[in-house]
């Protein structure tokens, strides 16, 4: 949903920080983002990178805990 779009970079940052072994393809399917967004968050070139704070995607409602555990 468009309403969750601003939360996705925060969730990506959290996943990259707490689960560095996860692949980009897994992040794409988990929270429904694009590889370009993942790369821009990883490389700190995202247009809003100064405001990105890592937040748990489960708490943001972007995925379920069981999907994250898988």
VENMO-V923052 format. One record per pair of residues at least 24 apart in sequence whose ideal C-beta (glycine too) atoms are under 10 Angstrom apart, sorted by the first residue. I is the first residue (numbers start at 1). J is the second residue. Records with the same first field share a line. If there is no record, write none. Layout:
I=J  J
This chain:
1=32  61  62
3=61
4=31  32  57  60  61  62
5=32  33  37
6=48  51  60
7=31  55  57  59  60  61  62
8=32  33  34  37  38  41  52  57  60  62
9=33  37  38  40  41  46  47  48  49  51  52  53  54  55
10=41  48  51  52  53  54  55  56  57  60  62
11=41  52  54  55  56  57  58  59  60  61  62  63
12=37  38  39  40  41  42  46  52  54  55  57  62
13=38  41  42  44  46  49  52  53  54  55
14=52  53  54  55  56  57  58  59  60
15=41  54  56  57  62  63  68
16=41  42  54
17=54
18=54  56  68
19=68
22=68
26=67  68  70
27=57  63
29=63  67
30=57  62  63  64  67  68  70
31=57  60  62  63  67  68
32=62  63
33=62
